[in-house]
Amino acid sequence: MALVDLNTATLAQLNALKGGGTIGRAIIQRRPYGAVDQLLSKRVLSRATYERIKDQVTVQ
């Protein structure tokens, strides 16, 4: 499975992440990201949701 880039992915791609739910809009609103863990430091996702999706995403 290819990793999804947080900075370029579409709303549909982000919402399709396994275990994420409808997180795409929140991720897109807080772009750009320099690292995946900024989903936590920018308070975009809860730690539980982050733990479920962190292996499916990347930042390039």
N, C-alpha and C positions, 0 to 999 in steps of 0.2 A: 504494500500500500504506500502510495506517495504521500509525503508530508504536505500539509497545507500551510502556505505562507500567510502569516497574520496580516501582513501589509498589503497583499495583493489579492487575497481570496475574495470571492463574491459572497454575498449574504447567504445564498443557498449552500455554498461549500462549507461555510462556518457552521450553519445550522445543522448540517449533515454529520458533524463530528459525533462519533459514538460516545454517548454519555453526557453530551453537552446541552442538549435541549435547544431552546431558541436563544442562543448567546450571540449570534452574528451581529445584530444591531449594536449591542454594547461594545463589542470588539472594534467594529468599524468606526464608531464615534470617537474612540480614544487613540486612533492611529496618529502617528507612526510608532512602531515598537522597535527597540534596539535589541531586545532579548525576550525570549518566551516568558521568563519569570516576571516581566513587567505587567503581565495580566494580574498578578497579585499586588505589586507595588503601586500600580495605578488604580487599584481597587475595582478592576473590571469584573473579576469573577471571584466567587467564594473559593476557599482552599479546596473544598470537596470537589467542586466542578473542575478546578484547575488540575487536580490530581488525576481525574478521569480522562482529560483531553491532552495533557502535556506531551505525551509521546506521539501524538498525531499531528502536531504543529511545529512550525519552524519560523525563523525570521531570517531574511536574506537581505 
